[in-house]
Amino acid sequence: MKKEFTYFWDRFEEIFDKEWMSKEYTEDCALLCDFLTKSYPDNLSLPKIYAVEDSIILKWDINNNDISLDIKVNTLKGLWHSLNHETNEEEEFTIDLVDDINWIVIFYNLLQITGPSPCPPIAEKMIKDYNEAVENGDIIP
């Protein structure tokens, strides 16, 4: 495991140590944290992580964009919200994060906002998988 990706475990552990979230979600959060640790693209900035009731909120501030993903821990339903402060464009959608392909959508959207940067192999594969899924009609962008 890469050192920087202990970040997710450290942050989730802090959330439970401070009792910001009910202990009943510990197992669900561990699964979410494990997924993020293994799958998060190397070239994305790490999100700030908050807990509110039964949700984990991932928040990014990238290139004049405020982006949040509010994840209901027990269902893994996500609410994506993005606001571009330069153009005042807003985007909001709900997404089922049980399906790993939908994480590709989230990571792809973040990569689009981040702009050009070196693309590590995992991100290249995710983008390739996303594009194939769009071509096959498995997901609609």
ABEGO torsion letter per residue (X at the ends): XBAAAAAAAAAAAAAAAAGABBAAAAAAAAAAAAAAAAABBAABBBBBBBBBEABBBBBBBBGGBBBBBBBBAAAGBBBBBBBBAAAGBBBBBBBBAABAAAAAAAAAAAAAAAEBBBBBAAAAAAAAAAAAAAAAGABBX
